[in-house]
Amino acid sequence: MQGRVACFLILNLLCMTTTIVPTVHAETGNSGWRTVGIDPEMWTDGPEVEDTPMQYTYQGNAIVELEVSYVPSHLSPRAYGVIVIELFEQWA
């Protein structure tokens, strides 16, 4: 009796897993948000440029350079760059 129940459950499980096919959807890269461009010249809500001493570099300030690398997209080569930060110690 227990063998029949076990056989029934196994056959039922096999039938259910083979008849229900999982579906997977992937983006094709043609999404609407990808076609929207950004034009900084049309921005009207940005900050107002003020005349500040930090617009100019001063000799003796500490400079921090961060070397970065990243992969912009799948199967593309690694991109390298340097981020330069000047520390204005006189305002710290």
HELIX and SHEET records of a PDB file:
HELIX    1   1 GLN A    2  THR A   19  1                                  18    
HELIX    2   2 GLY A   32  THR A   35  5                                   4    
HELIX    3   3 PRO A   40  MET A   42  5                                   3    
HELIX    4   4 PRO A   53  GLN A   55  5                                   3    
HELIX    5   5 GLU A   89  TRP A   91  5                                   3    
SHEET    1   A 2 ALA A  62  TYR A  70  0                                        
SHEET    2   A 2 ALA A  79  LEU A  87 -1                                        
END                                                                             
